[in-house]
Amino acid sequence: MNEREMELGPDQIRHVAKLSRLELDPGKVSEYSRQLGLILKHIAKLNELDVDGVEPMAHPLPLTNRLADDIPSAPMPVEDLLMNAPEVEGAYLAVPKVLDEGGA
């Protein structure tokens, strides 16, 4: 597959940007088209690999979780916990409302 076959048109680039919720600089559409085409070309190359007999894995290195004993200890003082909080109300973190209080 040549580079030309993988190139996306301006409308496709704008569509991908919209789906990704990215603000797109109109002057960069052709540059993004070329870059995304190169990425797709690389993915197509990876799809050519013979992976029969290769066991799927989540990570290329053998990782294990480090599980420490769950030993209760004294809690951290509230003042220390709230010291770096952007806003506090009394002994609580102040956060913006996310739910409407009105009933439906």
Secondary structure, DSSP 8 states (H G I E B T S, - for coil): --HHHH---HHHHHHHHHHTT----GGGHHHHHHHHHHHHHHHHHHHTS--TT----S-SS----------------HHHHHTT-S-EETTEE-----S--S--
